Amino acid sequence: MRRVAVTGVGVVSPVGIGREKYWEALAEGRCGLKPVTLFDAKDLKHGVAGEVPDFKPEDILGIKGLRLLDRATRLALCASALALKDANLAPEGEGAKIGVSLGSTAGSLESRASYYSLLYREGRVGLNPALFPNTVVNSPASQVAIRFGLTACNATLSSGTASSLHALDYAAEAIRHGRARAMLAGGFEELGEFLFLSFHQAGCLSGEARPYDRRRNGVVPGEGAAVLVLEELESARARGANVLAEYRGGGSSSELDEAVGQALDEAERKGAGLVCSGGSGSPIGDAAEARALSRALGGKPLVTAVKGALGESYSAGGAFAAAAAVGALVARAAYPTVGFGEADEACPVEAVAERRALPELETVLVAASSPTGETAACVLSRI
């Protein structure tokens, strides 16, 4: 079976753009949750979100071809460009061997809402057909393939907060079975008024994210994109790539502990030195996830959750956690869980409150779960 290496990480997040800035911000425990500026939320009880500040895609992509693309697509394109650059992987002449696998659920939701709202108000005469592609959920992944000339397999997975981990596993399988030599894999979501107000009306939001904390009382929405370059290990070594980690295995089930068990079995591991989890500050969700991790790993597993710093970015959350897991393996350290301060007996995990050196760290488990039953896990390790 072909082995799968991680050779590049591209991140566009509320705490930094690029993997080094992202890892540095996580290590320092910086919080990217601030008052919303993308739309008017001043009159809302909780007008706070994990917004990518001063997002200027032209600084990464140039100005050509951006005018008709929505924010979700621009986020995905920028993270993909950063990942390719980080991996020192030039698609020219290699595009037929490189594919794309991205996860998203609410990405381009704003485009769909505005496009069809205009249709109902003004009829078809008022529509710009060039904007229609933004309403299709697989458009951002397709735009990534088009811009970088990638012609191997192309997939968009939409399964709630598990989406980007499903996308990573899809990419790993494509490499293992020879459908691609390398894959851009991860997830993206944009922060939009339509989704924000929906969660506000449902009473799910809070003014601060406190994963696993006894005082947690809701989630803070977030946005961004994280893309990993997965590559066949021997091919990566042959071209002199900087191998950051190895993708060892993945799992998916309606129950998180089952998904974790599948990932560990495929990785041929009995446990993990650290979990990069999907804890978000949800009173019910964090407790359920913690219990599942405890059942799967035993005792109180060591856990860090990046959503305390980034917010709940739905399908992008698993990719952000995977990018953090690679950083933890490189540094052999656990990032602090921003917002965590008081342990909760209902959450049987050991949440990392301050950066912790882990000199023996070899394996990190990444987990994501959704209240509607979509769960996923993957195992990353040092080479």
C-alpha positions in Angstrom: 0.0 0.0 0.0 1.4 3.4 -1.0 2.2 5.6 2.0 0.8 9.2 2.2 2.9 12.1 3.3 1.9 15.7 4.2 4.2 18.0 2.3 2.4 21.3 2.5 -0.1 23.3 4.6 -2.0 26.3 3.4 -4.1 28.3 5.9 -6.3 31.4 5.7 -7.6 31.8 9.3 -8.9 34.5 11.7 -5.5 34.3 13.5 -3.2 34.3 10.6 -2.5 33.5 6.9 0.1 30.9 6.1 1.1 27.9 8.2 3.9 29.6 10.1 1.7 32.5 11.2 -1.1 30.1 12.0 1.1 27.8 14.1 2.7 30.8 15.9 -0.7 32.3 16.8 -2.0 28.9 18.1 1.2 28.4 20.2 0.8 31.9 21.7 -2.9 31.3 22.4 -4.1 34.2 20.4 -7.9 34.6 19.9 -9.3 35.6 16.5 -12.9 36.2 17.8 -13.9 39.8 17.3 -16.9 42.0 16.5 -18.3 41.2 13.0 -17.4 43.7 10.2 -18.7 41.8 7.1 -22.3 42.8 7.9 -24.2 44.7 10.5 -24.5 42.7 13.7 -24.4 45.6 16.2 -27.9 45.0 17.4 -27.5 41.3 18.0 -26.8 40.0 21.5 -23.7 38.2 20.2 -22.2 40.0 17.3 -18.9 38.3 17.5 -17.2 35.9 15.0 -14.0 34.4 13.8 -13.6 36.6 10.7 -10.5 36.6 8.5 -9.3 40.1 9.0 -8.3 42.3 6.1 -8.6 39.4 3.6 -7.0 40.5 0.4 -6.9 37.5 -2.0 -5.1 39.6 -4.7 -2.0 39.6 -2.5 -1.8 35.8 -2.9 -3.5 35.2 -6.3 -3.0 38.5 -8.2 -6.0 40.4 -9.5 -6.7 38.3 -12.6 -9.9 36.2 -12.6 -11.2 37.2 -9.2 -14.0 39.7 -10.0 -16.8 37.1 -10.4 -15.7 34.8 -7.6 -17.3 34.9 -4.2 -15.6 35.0 -0.8 -15.9 31.2 -0.2 -14.1 30.5 -3.5 -11.4 33.1 -2.8 -10.7 31.5 0.6 -10.4 28.1 -1.0 -8.2 29.4 -3.8 -5.8 31.2 -1.4 -5.4 28.3 0.9 -4.7 26.0 -2.0 -2.1 28.4 -3.5 -0.4 28.7 -0.1 -0.4 24.9 0.2 1.2 24.4 -3.2 3.8 27.0 -2.4 4.6 25.5 1.0 5.0 22.1 -0.6 7.2 23.6 -3.4 4.9 21.7 -5.8 4.6 23.2 -9.2 1.5 21.9 -11.1 3.0 22.8 -14.5 3.5 19.5 -16.3 2.2 17.7 -13.2 -1.4 18.7 -13.3 -2.6 15.3 -14.6 -1.2 13.7 -11.4 -2.6 16.2 -8.9 -6.2 16.2 -7.7 -8.5 18.2 -5.4 -10.7 17.1 -2.5 -12.4 19.8 -0.4 -15.1 19.8 2.2 -17.8 22.5 2.6 -21.4 22.7 3.8 -22.3 26.4 4.0 -19.7 27.7 1.5 -21.2 30.0 -1.1 -24.5 30.0 0.9 -24.5 33.8 0.6 -24.1 33.6 -3.1 -27.1 31.2 -3.4 -29.2 33.4 -1.1 -28.5 36.6 -3.0 -28.8 35.0 -6.5 -32.2 33.4 -5.9 -33.5 36.4 -4.0 -32.7 38.5 -7.0 -34.4 36.0 -9.3 -37.6 36.1 -7.2 -37.6 40.0 -7.0 -36.7 40.9 -10.6 -37.1 37.7 -12.6 -34.5 36.2 -15.0 -33.9 39.5 -16.8 -32.1 40.9 -13.7 -29.7 37.9 -13.4 -26.1 37.8 -14.3 -25.5 34.2 -15.6 -21.8 34.6 -14.9 -22.6 34.5 -11.2 -24.5 31.2 -11.3 -21.4 29.0 -10.7 -21.0 30.6 -7.3 -24.3 29.0 -6.2 -23.1 25.5 -6.8 -21.4 23.7 -3.9 -18.6 22.1 -6.0 -17.7 25.3 -7.7 -14.8 26.3 -5.4 -13.0 23.0 -5.8 -13.5 23.2 -9.5 -12.1 26.7 -9.5 -9.0 25.4 -7.7 -8.5 22.8 -10.4 -9.0 25.3 -13.2 -6.7 27.9 -11.8 -3.8 25.5 -11.1 -4.4 23.2 -14.0 -5.1 20.1 -11.9 -6.8 17.3 -13.9 -6.7 14.3 -11.6 -9.7 13.4 -9.4 -11.8 16.3 -8.2 -14.4 16.0 -5.4 -16.4 18.1 -3.0 -17.7 16.5 0.2 -20.5 18.0 2.2 -21.1 16.2 5.5 -21.4 18.9 8.1 -18.4 19.4 10.5 -16.9 16.1 9.3 -16.6 17.3 5.7 -13.0 18.2 5.5 -11.8 15.1 7.4 -13.8 13.1 4.9 -12.1 15.1 2.1 -8.7 14.3 3.6 -9.5 10.6 3.7 -10.8 10.6 0.1 -7.6 12.2 -1.0 -5.5 9.7 0.9 -7.4 6.8 -0.7 -6.9 8.4 -4.2 -3.1 8.4 -3.6 -3.0 4.9 -2.2 -4.9 3.5 -5.2 -2.9 5.4 -7.8 -5.6 7.7 -8.9 -3.4 10.7 -8.1 0.3 11.3 -7.1 -0.7 14.3 -5.0 -3.9 15.9 -3.7 -5.0 19.2 -2.4 -7.3 18.3 0.5 -9.1 20.3 3.2 -12.1 22.5 3.7 -13.4 26.0 3.6 -16.4 28.1 4.8 -17.3 31.8 4.5 -18.8 33.9 7.2 -22.2 35.2 6.0 -25.1 37.1 7.4 -27.7 34.5 6.3 -26.1 31.6 8.2 -25.1 33.8 11.2 -28.7 35.0 11.6 -30.0 31.5 11.3 -27.9 30.3 14.2 -28.6 33.5 16.2 -32.4 32.8 15.8 -31.8 29.2 16.9 -30.2 30.5 20.2 -26.9 28.6 19.5 -24.5 31.5 19.7 -22.3 32.9 22.4 -20.1 35.9 22.8 -17.0 33.7 23.5 -16.0 30.1 22.7 -15.0 28.0 25.7 -14.3 24.4 24.5 -14.8 21.8 27.3 -15.1 24.6 29.9 -17.6 24.3 32.7 -18.9 27.8 31.7 -19.4 27.2 28.0 -22.8 28.4 26.7 -22.7 28.3 22.9 -20.6 28.6 19.8 -19.0 31.5 17.9 -19.2 31.3 14.1 -16.0 31.4 12.1 -14.7 31.2 8.6 -11.6 30.4 6.6 -9.9 27.6 4.7 -7.2 25.1 5.4 -5.7 22.9 2.7 -3.0 20.2 3.0 -0.9 18.8 0.3 -1.0 15.0 0.5 1.5 13.2 -1.6 2.7 9.7 -2.3 5.7 9.3 0.2 8.3 7.9 -2.1 7.5 10.4 -4.9 7.8 13.2 -2.3 11.1 12.0 -1.2 12.4 11.6 -4.7 11.7 15.2 -5.5 13.3 16.4 -2.3 10.0 17.5 -0.6 9.9 18.6 3.0 7.8 15.8 4.6 6.0 17.3 7.6 4.0 14.3 8.7 2.4 11.1 7.4 -1.3 10.5 7.0 -1.7 7.0 8.6 -5.5 6.3 8.6 -9.0 7.6 8.7 -12.4 6.6 9.9 -16.0 7.6 9.5 -19.2 6.5 11.3 -22.4 7.8 12.8 -20.6 7.4 16.2 -17.3 9.2 16.9 -15.8 6.5 19.0 -16.3 4.0 16.2 -14.7 6.5 13.7 -11.7 6.9 16.0 -11.4 3.1 16.3 -11.4 2.7 12.5 -8.8 5.4 12.1 -6.5 3.9 14.8 -6.9 0.4 13.3 -6.0 1.6 9.8 -3.1 3.5 11.2 -2.0 0.4 13.2 -1.9 2.5 16.4 -3.4 1.7 19.8 -3.7 5.3 20.8 -2.5 8.9 20.3 -0.3 11.2 22.3 -2.7 14.1 21.6 -6.1 14.8 20.1 -6.9 17.8 18.0 -10.6 17.8 18.5 -13.8 19.6 17.4 -14.6 21.1 20.7 -16.4 24.4 20.1 -18.1 25.5 23.3 -21.3 23.7 22.6 -22.8 22.6 26.0 -24.1 19.3 24.6 -21.7 18.8 21.7 -18.5 19.1 23.7 -19.7 16.7 26.4 -20.8 14.1 23.8 -17.5 14.4 21.9 -15.5 14.1 25.1 -17.3 11.0 26.2 -16.8 9.4 22.8 -13.0 10.2 22.9 -12.8 8.8 26.4 -14.5 5.5 25.3 -12.3 5.2 22.3 -9.0 6.1 23.9 -9.5 5.3 27.5 -9.3 7.5 30.6 -9.0 11.3 30.0 -7.2 11.8 26.7 -5.1 14.9 26.2 -7.0 17.3 24.0 -6.6 20.6 22.3 -9.3 22.4 20.4 -8.6 25.2 17.9 -12.2 26.4 17.7 -11.6 28.4 20.9 -9.4 30.7 18.8 -11.0 30.4 15.4 -14.7 29.8 16.1 -17.0 27.2 14.7 -16.1 27.1 11.0 -18.3 24.0 10.3 -16.7 22.1 7.4 -13.4 23.9 7.6 -13.0 23.0 11.3 -11.6 19.5 10.7 -9.0 20.9 8.2 -8.0 23.6 10.7 -7.5 20.9 13.3 -5.5 18.8 10.9 -3.3 21.7 10.1 -2.8 22.2 13.8 -2.0 18.5 14.3 0.8 18.8 11.7 2.2 21.8 13.6 2.0 19.9 16.9 4.0 17.0 15.4 6.6 19.3 14.0 7.0 21.2 17.3 6.3 18.2 19.5 4.0 20.4 21.6 0.3 20.8 22.3 -1.3 24.2 21.6 -3.4 25.8 24.3 -7.2 25.6 24.1 -8.2 29.2 24.0 -11.2 29.9 26.2 -10.6 26.9 28.5 -10.1 27.5 32.1 -12.4 25.5 34.3 -12.7 21.7 33.8 -16.1 20.1 33.6 -16.9 16.7 35.0 -19.2 16.1 32.1 -16.2 16.3 29.7 -13.9 13.4 30.5 -10.8 14.8 28.7 -7.7 16.7 29.7 -8.0 20.0 27.8 -4.6 21.7 27.3 -4.9 25.1 29.0 -1.3 26.3 28.2 1.2 25.3 25.6 2.8 22.1 26.6 6.0 20.5 25.4 5.5 16.8 24.4 9.0 15.6 23.5 7.8 12.0 22.9 4.9 13.0 20.7 4.7 10.7 17.6 1.0 10.4 16.8 -1.9 12.9 16.8 -5.6 12.0 16.3 -7.9 14.5 14.7 -11.6 14.3 15.4 -14.7 16.0 14.1 -18.3 15.3 15.0 -21.7 16.8 14.1 -24.9 16.8 16.2 -26.7 15.3 13.2 -24.5 12.1 13.3 -21.7 12.8 10.8 -18.4 12.0 12.5 -14.8 11.4 11.2 -11.3 10.9 12.5 -7.8 10.6 11.1 -4.4 9.8 12.4 -1.3 11.7 11.6 2.2 10.8 12.7 5.8 11.8 12.5 7.9 10.1 9.8 
